[in-house]
Amino acid sequence: MPNQKFTNSSHEEIALVSHISKSPAEKWFDWLGQFQLQRYSNVITLLFALYVRWTVGLNGYSGYNSPPMYGDYEAQRHWMELTIHLPINQWYYYDPQWWGLDYPPLTAYVSWICGKIGSALNPEWFALDSSRGHESLENKVFMRASVIILEFIIYVPGIFVFVNWWLKDETRKKKARHIFVTLLILLQPALILIDNGHFQYNSVMLGLTVWGINCFMHDYDILGSIFFCLALSFKQMALYYSPAIFAYLLGKCIKTPRLGFVLFLKLGFIVVATFFVMFMPFLDSFEHFTRVITRIFPLQRGLYEDKVANVWCAVNVVVKLREILDIGVLINISSVATILAILPSCIELGRTADKRQLIYGLANSGLAFFLFAFQVHEKSILLPALPITLLILDEPLFSPWFINIAVFSLFPLLKKDDLVFPCFILFFLWNWLGSFFKQSGQPTFIKLIFWASHITMSFLLVTEYKLSPPKKYPDIYIVLNAIYSASLFFGFMLYFNYKQFAISTNSINLKTKKE
């Protein structure tokens, strides 16, 4: 297929990137070029990304020294423990009250590999049952390193490939932008704070998704579908992307009826085959398979977890939905709301099957799920954050703006994990490197909203620091954070939907001018 990315005029493209032409990060890469050191820029970028991740990892994490249940660190460690000691038919049954396995099979397989390697280094780290709550320094180093190694194997190379494709039509003079954009994406603070701070392996799921996107960009749709199925098989949250990817691939099939029908059959077969391979050890009985599914989708946990910055948590301040409605009704309401929210974007994406629109479609689908879906938690904001971060050059104002609000929405979680200091350092480092607060060429009204949102965010943080919450409302700051962030996320969803449709309009106008 022809390249569908650059549909705007050259003047519009220049305007998109002009605001960061004098950022500290780009000045640094220009300096390397002056001394003929630019060939080392990739290595320097990787080393700096590694340094930032490892430094964040020196701080606290979920459940640190917090018995009896600890937190996500213990959950990930425990899954390594149970997968290497128990037969596979017990993985989803064993003591569900102690961080029972509740992620799809690929997470379990990766946990088994990490557990085997760690157990070879020190069997005490993953001894069955007796290692619960284990927090030795050596084990922490191993666990932190496992996150970074997996990220650098899967996520980081995928980002390099994506940036090379997205900027492939840049002139030779602008080739330095490749590594500059790569640096900004790799230093996106929300993902680093959650994976390398709080402690999770989201970068594996997001990395597999990026590889799927890369394949779609190069028209390797079958391979892209395999990567996305692997992402779903690692974390069920990847479902947030599925409507957009389905709409895009369906649109490609419809555009070329004869070849499209063959592609449709191939895609259907490869999806079924991939999931069959991933779930094969758990298909020995219907009861075993349903056990896995109910562990992966534990609907009994409710409409949302903790105080998440989505619509239902915000509405709950006024109307206690979880108290007045049955869980089945809540599932139906949230499902209908989510479908209605994703429908315009998916219909447009299916109509055009445009590669650039796919990234916007992923952002819109991710935001719709985060805002309206059933059982959302705060870390799910990483799903829309990925495609929005990939749009860092096309959306020089709204991309970093969204990420800043996403980090703010995660603040209550990061505060609980004693990650406030690295949160602020990484937040300011990222914004300084990209000069995101030095916006030019933006409408005054938009810039006023931009600054007002950050001032309000700062006010809430300073107030929380200076004033203790009233005894009657101990969670007032967390609730205000959730409501404020949710309102902005809703605005971002409207904006990115508008931009997705605008791409199609610009393409039509450009085609008309050429004719």
C-alpha positions as a printed NumPy array, in Angstrom:
array([[  0.   ,   0.   ,   0.   ],
       [  1.198,   3.545,  -0.53 ],
       [  2.491,   5.544,   2.383],
       [ -0.522,   7.105,   4.085],
       [  1.231,   9.097,   6.767],
       [  2.136,  12.463,   5.333],
       [ -1.186,  13.819,   4.139],
       [ -0.856,  17.394,   5.394],
       [  0.998,  20.161,   3.624],
       [  4.698,  20.677,   4.236],
       [  3.929,  23.936,   6.044],
       [  1.707,  22.101,   8.51 ],
       [  4.392,  19.472,   9.111],
       [  6.964,  22.15 ,   9.886],
       [  4.548,  23.784,  12.322],
       [  4.107,  20.482,  14.111],
       [  7.761,  20.213,  15.049],
       [  8.964,  23.803,  15.195],
       [  8.242,  24.205,  18.902],
       [ 10.934,  21.703,  19.933],
       [ 13.663,  22.769,  17.523],
       [ 15.59 ,  24.43 ,  20.352],
       [ 14.955,  21.937,  23.132],
       [ 17.888,  20.866,  25.339],
       [ 17.702,  17.31 ,  24.02 ],
       [ 17.985,  18.403,  20.395],
       [ 20.784,  20.834,  21.21 ],
       [ 22.644,  17.912,  22.743],
       [ 22.305,  15.816,  19.597],
       [ 23.332,  18.801,  17.466],
       [ 26.446,  19.138,  19.619],
       [ 27.26 ,  15.457,  19.02 ],
       [ 26.936,  16.102,  15.293],
       [ 29.342,  19.038,  15.425],
       [ 32.047,  16.779,  16.865],
       [ 31.297,  13.892,  14.49 ],
       [ 29.913,  11.835,  17.388],
       [ 26.363,  11.456,  16.094],
       [ 26.974,   7.802,  15.249],
       [ 27.094,   7.185,  18.994],
       [ 23.759,   8.903,  19.661],
       [ 21.781,   5.638,  19.708],
       [ 24.128,   4.131,  22.272],
       [ 24.054,   7.285,  24.397],
       [ 20.262,   7.338,  24.262],
       [ 20.035,   3.692,  25.338],
       [ 22.505,   4.195,  28.175],
       [ 20.649,   7.262,  29.423],
       [ 17.302,   5.44 ,  29.246],
       [ 18.868,   2.564,  31.176],
       [ 20.34 ,   4.933,  33.771],
       [ 16.983,   6.652,  34.356],
       [ 15.177,   3.335,  34.775],
       [ 17.737,   1.903,  37.153],
       [ 17.797,   5.112,  39.209],
       [ 14.003,   5.06 ,  39.574],
       [ 14.326,   1.407,  40.606],
       [ 16.466,   2.406,  43.594],
       [ 13.354,   3.868,  45.209],
       [ 10.308,   2.242,  46.75 ],
       [  7.865,  -0.122,  45.099],
       [  4.377,  -1.506,  45.589],
       [  4.103,  -3.202,  48.974],
       [  7.633,  -2.49 ,  50.138],
       [  8.004,  -3.775,  53.707],
       [  4.201,  -3.841,  54.054],
       [  3.048,  -7.185,  55.436],
       [  0.907,  -9.175,  55.425],
       [  0.023,  -8.96 ,  51.699],
       [  2.766,  -6.604,  50.451],
       [  1.942,  -5.522,  46.855],
       [  2.534,  -5.905,  43.116],
       [  6.222,  -6.69 ,  43.638],
       [  5.264,  -9.704,  45.743],
       [  2.591, -10.701,  43.223],
       [  5.101, -10.833,  40.374],
       [  7.668, -12.657,  42.54 ],
       [  5.046, -15.127,  43.738],
       [  4.001, -15.986,  40.178],
       [  7.6  , -16.922,  39.435],
       [  7.541, -19.046,  42.573],
       [  4.378, -20.982,  41.812],
       [  5.042, -21.534,  38.085],
       [  8.421, -23.203,  38.677],
       [  7.228, -25.431,  41.527],
       [  3.706, -26.463,  40.511],
       [  2.411, -28.447,  37.537],
       [  0.778, -26.256,  34.945],
       [ -2.702, -27.558,  35.751],
       [ -2.433, -25.94 ,  39.216],
       [ -1.169, -22.513,  38.208],
       [ -4.583, -20.842,  38.213],
       [ -5.872, -22.771,  41.245],
       [ -3.11 , -22.479,  43.828],
       [ -4.043, -20.352,  46.874],
       [ -5.879, -17.557,  45.055],
       [ -6.038, -15.547,  48.281],
       [ -2.258, -14.997,  48.141],
       [ -1.776, -13.152,  44.869],
       [ -3.261, -15.92 ,  42.797],
       [ -2.325, -15.865,  39.133],
       [ -4.86 , -13.66 ,  37.318],
       [ -3.061, -12.685,  34.106],
       [ -3.176, -14.551,  30.762],
       [ -0.876, -17.516,  30.017],
       [  2.001, -15.616,  28.393],
       [  2.579, -13.788,  31.677],
       [  2.756, -17.172,  33.383],
       [  5.251, -18.495,  30.819],
       [  7.465, -15.418,  31.208],
       [  7.2  , -15.762,  34.999],
       [  8.331, -19.383,  34.655],
       [ 11.395, -18.349,  32.635],
       [ 12.32 , -15.59 ,  35.107],
       [ 11.68 , -17.919,  38.031],
       [ 13.922, -20.61 ,  36.59 ],
       [ 16.76 , -18.135,  36.046],
       [ 16.325, -16.57 ,  39.492],
       [ 16.061, -19.931,  41.23 ],
       [ 19.322, -21.017,  39.604],
       [ 20.963, -17.941,  41.144],
       [ 19.398, -18.429,  44.576],
       [ 16.676, -21.036,  45.269],
       [ 15.568, -19.163,  48.405],
       [ 14.203, -16.307,  46.334],
       [ 11.426, -18.52 ,  44.946],
       [ 11.032, -21.344,  47.453],
       [  7.416, -22.509,  47.466],
       [  5.401, -20.843,  50.256],
       [  8.411, -20.142,  52.512],
       [  9.576, -17.285,  50.247],
       [  6.387, -15.257,  50.623],
       [  7.212, -11.635,  51.294],
       [ 10.87 , -12.172,  50.377],
       [ 12.575,  -8.8  ,  49.942],
       [ 16.318,  -9.386,  50.009],
       [ 18.538,  -6.849,  48.255],
       [ 19.801,  -9.459,  45.795],
       [ 16.276, -10.476,  44.868],
       [ 15.303,  -6.831,  44.345],
       [ 18.251,  -6.386,  41.976],
       [ 17.192,  -9.48 ,  40.038],
       [ 13.546,  -8.418,  39.825],
       [ 14.386,  -4.863,  38.791],
       [ 16.847,  -6.143,  36.194],
       [ 14.26 ,  -8.56 ,  34.771],
       [ 11.9  ,  -5.644,  34.029],
       [ 14.619,  -3.661,  32.258],
       [ 15.986,  -6.63 ,  30.294],
       [ 12.55 ,  -7.585,  28.998],
       [ 11.85 ,  -3.949,  28.143],
       [ 15.103,  -3.615,  26.212],
       [ 14.456,  -6.884,  24.381],
       [ 10.854,  -6.132,  23.356],
       [  9.724,  -2.538,  23.903],
       [ 12.831,  -0.473,  23.125],
       [ 13.664,  -2.023,  19.711],
       [ 10.009,  -1.659,  18.748],
       [ 10.167,   2.078,  19.452],
       [ 13.27 ,   2.475,  17.266],
       [ 11.551,   0.676,  14.387],
       [  8.365,   2.719,  14.768],
       [ 10.184,   6.061,  14.764],
       [ 12.182,   5.064,  11.681],
       [  8.961,   4.284,   9.814],
       [  7.051,   7.334,  11.072],
       [  9.844,   9.682,   9.99 ],
       [ 11.007,   7.762,   6.939],
       [ 10.147,  10.618,   4.574],
       [ 12.215,  13.145,   6.525],
       [ 14.995,  14.806,   4.582],
       [ 18.607,  13.917,   5.326],
       [ 18.96 ,  17.203,   7.203],
       [ 16.249,  16.102,   9.647],
       [ 17.509,  12.563,  10.246],
       [ 18.782,  13.639,  13.692],
       [ 15.126,  13.899,  14.694],
       [ 14.848,  10.099,  14.713],
       [ 16.982,   9.658,  17.79 ],
       [ 15.572,  12.822,  19.386],
       [ 12.004,  11.516,  19.107],
       [ 13.138,   8.076,  20.272],
       [ 14.667,   9.603,  23.403],
       [ 11.445,  11.453,  24.266],
       [  9.35 ,   8.307,  23.825],
       [ 11.744,   6.141,  25.86 ],
       [ 11.733,   8.672,  28.709],
       [  7.954,   8.937,  28.894],
       [  7.572,   9.168,  32.681],
       [  4.299,   7.317,  33.333],
       [  5.542,   3.95 ,  32.056],
       [  8.926,   4.255,  33.804],
       [  7.312,   5.158,  37.132],
       [  4.901,   2.228,  37.001],
       [  7.198,  -0.484,  35.63 ],
       [ 10.524,   0.517,  37.143],
       [  9.097,   2.198,  40.231],
       [  5.785,   0.705,  41.315],
       [  6.907,  -2.588,  39.705],
       [  5.141,  -4.259,  36.82 ],
       [  5.907,  -5.62 ,  33.345],
       [  3.609,  -3.405,  31.262],
       [  6.416,  -2.704,  28.79 ],
       [  6.206,  -6.305,  27.569],
       [  2.542,  -5.949,  26.636],
       [  3.074,  -2.465,  25.22 ],
       [  6.192,  -3.606,  23.362],
       [  4.338,  -6.466,  21.71 ],
       [  1.644,  -3.963,  20.729],
       [  4.266,  -1.644,  19.211],
       [  5.651,  -4.551,  17.184],
       [  2.122,  -5.249,  15.988],
       [  1.788,  -1.6  ,  14.958],
       [  5.148,  -1.765,  13.177],
       [  3.973,  -4.752,  11.176],
       [  0.731,  -2.993,  10.246],
       [  2.731,   0.052,   9.113],
       [  4.75 ,  -2.209,   6.792],
       [  1.622,  -4.129,   5.634],
       [  2.627,  -7.35 ,   7.399],
       [ -0.886,  -7.724,   8.745],
       [ -0.671, -11.428,   9.593],
       [  2.503, -10.976,  11.625],
       [  1.06 ,  -7.856,  13.232],
       [ -1.998,  -9.835,  14.326],
       [  0.245, -12.449,  15.925],
       [  2.089,  -9.789,  17.912],
       [ -1.165,  -8.241,  19.078],
       [ -2.54 , -11.629,  20.119],
       [  0.664, -12.135,  22.109],
       [  0.09 ,  -8.758,  23.777],
       [ -3.428,  -9.896,  24.708],
       [ -1.983, -13.173,  25.949],
       [  0.376, -11.282,  28.235],
       [ -2.075,  -8.767,  29.708],
       [ -5.802,  -8.661,  29.188],
       [ -5.693,  -4.853,  29.289],
       [ -4.509,  -4.956,  25.665],
       [ -8.21 ,  -5.476,  24.887],
       [ -8.4  ,  -1.673,  25.057],
       [ -6.758,  -1.627,  21.627],
       [ -8.746,  -4.438,  20.023],
       [-11.663,  -2.383,  18.58 ],
       [ -9.28 ,  -0.041,  16.745],
       [ -7.117,  -2.854,  15.387],
       [-10.173,  -4.858,  14.345],
       [-11.668,  -1.822,  12.577],
       [ -8.4  ,  -1.087,  10.768],
       [ -7.908,  -4.655,   9.549],
       [-11.574,  -5.015,   8.597],
       [-11.298,  -1.78 ,   6.625],
       [ -8.318,  -3.177,   4.71 ],
       [-10.278,  -6.33 ,   3.915],
       [-13.282,  -4.338,   2.651],
       [-11.186,  -2.005,   0.486],
       [-10.073,  -4.862,  -1.762],
       [-13.027,  -7.296,  -1.835],
       [-11.372, -10.299,  -3.531],
       [ -7.972, -10.108,  -1.866],
       [ -9.611,  -8.741,   1.255],
       [-11.713, -11.857,   1.732],
       [ -8.586, -14.004,   1.606],
       [ -6.892, -11.668,   4.096],
       [ -9.95 , -11.884,   6.34 ],
       [ -9.755, -15.686,   6.384],
       [ -6.015, -15.608,   7.042],
       [ -6.449, -13.158,   9.899],
       [ -9.241, -15.214,  11.438],
       [ -7.166, -18.38 ,  11.244],
       [ -4.008, -16.823,  12.675],
       [ -5.87 , -15.234,  15.597],
       [ -7.52 , -18.52 ,  16.54 ],
       [ -4.259, -20.427,  16.056],
       [ -2.245, -17.995,  18.203],
       [ -4.69 , -18.084,  21.078],
       [ -4.95 , -21.866,  20.754],
       [ -1.183, -22.218,  21.157],
       [ -1.129, -19.806,  24.108],
       [ -4.011, -21.518,  25.934],
       [ -3.316, -25.088,  24.801],
       [ -2.062, -26.375,  28.208],
       [ -5.311, -25.194,  29.775],
       [ -7.679, -26.81 ,  27.265],
       [ -7.557, -30.274,  28.829],
       [-11.046, -29.705,  30.235],
       [-13.814, -27.148,  29.972],
       [-13.665, -26.555,  33.717],
       [ -9.938, -25.809,  33.558],
       [-10.405, -23.353,  30.679],
       [-13.281, -21.523,  32.41 ],
       [-11.174, -21.3  ,  35.571],
       [ -8.455, -19.51 ,  33.626],
       [-10.964, -17.13 ,  32.032],
       [-12.652, -16.261,  35.333],
       [ -9.252, -15.594,  36.903],
       [ -8.295, -13.32 ,  34.018],
       [-11.644, -11.488,  34.123],
       [-12.701, -11.423,  37.811],
       [-15.894,  -9.42 ,  37.394],
       [-16.682,  -9.697,  41.09 ],
       [-14.073,  -7.043,  41.854],
       [-16.54 ,  -4.37 ,  40.835],
       [-16.925,  -1.365,  38.563],
       [-13.484,   0.111,  39.284],
       [-10.581,  -0.357,  41.679],
       [ -9.419,   2.261,  44.202],
       [-10.003,   5.87 ,  43.107],
       [ -9.386,   5.749,  39.369],
       [ -9.664,   8.836,  37.164],
       [-12.585,   7.655,  35.048],
       [-16.232,   8.588,  34.614],
       [-17.671,   6.015,  37.025],
       [-15.437,   7.045,  39.905],
       [-16.291,  10.696,  39.276],
       [-20.033,   9.955,  39.102],
       [-19.768,   7.936,  42.305],
       [-19.201,  11.156,  44.249],
       [-22.814,  12.124,  43.54 ],
       [-24.52 ,   8.803,  42.718],
       [-23.33 ,   5.641,  44.495],
       [-23.76 ,   3.357,  41.492],
       [-22.072,   0.377,  43.119],
       [-24.527,   0.506,  46.014],
       [-27.797,   0.996,  44.142],
       [-27.225,  -1.179,  41.055],
       [-26.55 ,  -4.876,  40.651],
       [-23.17 ,  -5.853,  39.219],
       [-24.846,  -7.257,  36.098],
       [-26.547,  -3.919,  35.434],
       [-23.253,  -2.073,  35.94 ],
       [-21.566,  -4.369,  33.43 ],
       [-24.28 ,  -3.65 ,  30.864],
       [-24.208,   0.115,  31.438],
       [-20.425,   0.341,  31.228],
       [-20.355,  -1.88 ,  28.133],
       [-22.921,   0.232,  26.279],
       [-21.143,   3.447,  27.265],
       [-17.788,   2.077,  26.093],
       [-19.201,   0.924,  22.756],
       [-20.832,   4.298,  22.132],
       [-17.568,   6.063,  22.976],
       [-15.427,   3.999,  20.59 ],
       [-17.963,   3.739,  17.769],
       [-17.248,   6.995,  15.86 ],
       [-13.493,   6.415,  15.839],
       [-13.806,   2.76 ,  14.828],
       [-16.308,   3.466,  12.041],
       [-14.013,   6.137,  10.606],
       [-10.964,   3.877,  10.921],
       [-12.804,   1.028,   9.221],
       [-13.852,   3.364,   6.411],
       [-10.354,   4.638,   5.678],
       [ -7.974,   1.92 ,   6.953],
       [ -5.449,   4.74 ,   7.202],
       [ -2.163,   4.   ,   8.953],
       [ -1.853,   7.371,  10.597],
       [ -5.465,   7.204,  11.71 ],
       [ -4.686,   3.846,  13.319],
       [ -2.503,   5.531,  15.952],
       [ -5.257,   8.034,  16.724],
       [ -7.773,   5.187,  16.748],
       [ -5.695,   3.301,  19.315],
       [ -5.58 ,   6.425,  21.482],
       [ -9.347,   6.927,  21.222],
       [-10.135,   3.288,  21.9  ],
       [ -7.771,   3.245,  24.889],
       [ -9.294,   6.417,  26.328],
       [-12.854,   5.181,  25.811],
       [-12.106,   1.964,  27.693],
       [-10.282,   3.79 ,  30.468],
       [-13.122,   6.27 ,  30.961],
       [-16.141,   3.983,  30.58 ],
       [-15.199,   0.305,  30.807],
       [-15.968,  -2.045,  33.677],
       [-13.265,  -2.707,  36.271],
       [-10.623,  -0.138,  35.402],
       [ -7.662,   0.648,  37.638],
       [ -5.354,   3.655,  37.631],
       [ -2.45 ,   1.941,  35.846],
       [ -4.671,   1.359,  32.798],
       [ -3.931,   4.937,  31.728],
       [ -0.73 ,   3.475,  30.246],
       [ -2.847,   2.017,  27.428],
       [ -3.947,   5.31 ,  25.813],
       [ -0.603,   6.827,  26.846],
       [  1.319,   4.593,  24.425],
       [ -0.223,   5.756,  21.1  ],
       [ -0.456,   9.328,  22.372],
       [  3.271,   9.248,  23.171],
       [  3.979,   7.873,  19.691],
       [  2.293,  11.034,  18.356],
       [  4.815,  13.262,  20.14 ],
       [  5.817,  15.115,  16.937],
       [  2.368,  15.275,  15.369],
       [  0.843,  16.505,  18.636],
       [  3.58 ,  18.695,  20.178],
       [  1.153,  20.251,  22.657],
       [ -1.479,  17.621,  23.352],
       [  0.808,  14.594,  23.607],
       [  3.004,  15.885,  26.475],
       [ -0.02 ,  17.613,  27.99 ],
       [ -1.825,  14.278,  28.196],
       [  1.222,  12.508,  29.649],
       [  1.577,  15.189,  32.323],
       [ -2.04 ,  14.718,  33.383],
       [ -1.586,  10.934,  33.282],
       [  1.353,  11.195,  35.689],
       [ -0.742,  13.457,  37.914],
       [ -3.569,  10.896,  37.924],
       [ -1.06 ,   8.274,  39.096],
       [  0.205,  10.475,  41.935],
       [ -1.891,   8.862,  44.729],
       [ -0.506,   5.442,  43.774],
       [  3.058,   6.751,  43.465],
       [  2.753,   8.535,  46.814],
       [  1.679,   5.296,  48.465],
       [  4.754,   3.593,  46.984],
       [  7.099,   6.36 ,  48.231],
       [  7.847,   7.442,  44.656],
       [  7.024,  11.139,  44.992],
       [ 10.629,  12.333,  44.578],
       [ 11.413,  10.315,  41.399],
       [  7.965,  11.277,  40.101],
       [  8.764,  15.007,  40.253],
       [ 12.325,  14.588,  38.987],
       [ 11.248,  12.509,  35.993],
       [  8.288,  14.788,  35.282],
       [ 10.454,  17.911,  35.101],
       [ 13.301,  16.133,  33.302],
       [ 11.015,  14.96 ,  30.492],
       [  9.314,  18.311,  30.087],
       [ 12.665,  20.137,  30.167],
       [ 14.304,  17.85 ,  27.598],
       [ 11.411,  18.379,  25.192],
       [ 10.782,  22.058,  26.028],
       [  7.116,  21.157,  26.24 ],
       [  6.216,  24.281,  28.212],
       [  7.725,  26.549,  25.534],
       [  4.901,  26.188,  23.053],
       [  4.767,  28.369,  19.945],
       [  2.294,  28.541,  17.093],
       [ -0.629,  27.468,  19.288],
       [ -3.904,  29.422,  19.596],
       [ -3.985,  31.658,  22.666],
       [ -7.149,  29.992,  23.954],
       [ -5.535,  26.557,  23.871],
       [ -2.379,  27.817,  25.594],
       [ -4.505,  29.388,  28.329],
       [ -6.239,  26.064,  28.968],
       [ -2.858,  24.316,  28.925],
       [ -1.417,  26.605,  31.572],
       [ -4.635,  26.679,  33.612],
       [ -4.699,  22.883,  33.784],
       [ -1.097,  22.732,  35.015],
       [ -1.621,  25.54 ,  37.522],
       [ -4.702,  23.761,  38.88 ],
       [ -2.743,  20.527,  39.068],
       [  0.058,  22.295,  40.978],
       [ -2.457,  23.927,  43.318],
       [ -3.995,  20.567,  44.207],
       [ -0.572,  19.061,  44.9  ],
       [  0.58 ,  21.991,  47.058],
       [ -2.709,  21.978,  48.971],
       [ -2.363,  18.26 ,  49.64 ],
       [  1.196,  18.812,  50.864],
       [  0.345,  21.763,  53.12 ],
       [ -3.096,  20.835,  54.467],
       [ -4.118,  17.544,  56.021],
       [ -7.471,  16.201,  54.782],
       [-10.435,  16.619,  57.118],
       [-11.191,  13.581,  59.257],
       [-14.647,  13.328,  57.703],
       [-13.17 ,  13.146,  54.176],
       [ -9.773,  11.393,  54.433],
       [ -9.699,  10.629,  50.68 ],
       [-10.719,  14.087,  49.486],
       [ -7.456,  14.787,  47.664],
       [ -7.517,  11.429,  45.909],
       [-11.13 ,  12.003,  44.854],
       [-10.371,  15.529,  43.609],
       [ -7.434,  14.139,  41.647],
       [ -9.662,  11.498,  40.059],
       [-12.45 ,  13.932,  39.15 ],
       [-10.091,  16.552,  37.755],
       [ -8.039,  14.048,  35.75 ],
       [-11.165,  12.308,  34.411],
       [-12.6  ,  15.604,  33.141],
       [ -9.381,  16.348,  31.267],
       [ -9.126,  12.819,  29.893],
       [-12.646,  13.182,  28.528],
       [-11.577,  16.395,  26.819],
       [ -8.535,  14.646,  25.357],
       [-10.754,  11.897,  23.975],
       [-12.913,  14.468,  22.19 ],
       [ -9.817,  16.172,  20.787],
       [ -8.145,  13.017,  19.478],
       [-11.418,  11.916,  17.89 ],
       [-11.573,  15.287,  16.158],
       [ -7.977,  14.932,  14.955],
       [ -8.633,  11.439,  13.628],
       [-11.479,  12.749,  11.472],
       [ -9.416,  15.802,  10.503],
       [ -6.762,  13.525,   8.977],
       [ -9.361,  12.129,   6.582],
       [-10.621,  15.627,   5.732],
       [ -7.088,  16.876,   5.049],
       [ -6.423,  13.887,   2.812],
       [ -9.55 ,  14.603,   0.751],
       [ -8.69 ,  18.3  ,   0.464],
       [ -5.135,  17.511,  -0.616],
       [ -6.381,  15.038,  -3.206],
       [ -8.849,  17.631,  -4.543],
       [ -6.099,  20.247,  -4.878],
       [ -3.887,  17.831,  -6.803],
       [ -6.729,  17.026,  -9.193]])
